[in-house]
């Protein structure tokens, strides 16, 4: 093999409905040696960034912050999901830094594979950066359980 060739990990995207088992499949692949990039974990961290907090405060005011000064995700969700235009504004604030961090984690991986567990994989177009995409599905009764 040519020593000048740099190998990159295989990038596997995981997507599927709520409660379908995406995270379980992602963890199984991680147990086999893949690096796991969890978009939900990254989103939680992004919500603590000062620039993101300021943008959210500017858009929805102080009522979406808890006594600890952090974004109250339930209060924010209640406001945002009441109006479709609001979800688009929240996504415009949160998605770019989440996607940037996902790309950063993939870029530094030395594992043979990287698994991206992202509920909005196709909506964010991250699926286009994946070598393979696994769609996880489960019967509705199981998803509700």
Beta strands, then each sheet from edge to edge (+ up, - down):
strand 1: 10-16
strand 2: 35-38
strand 3: 113-117
strand 4: 132-136
sheet 1: 2+ 3+ 1+ 4+
end
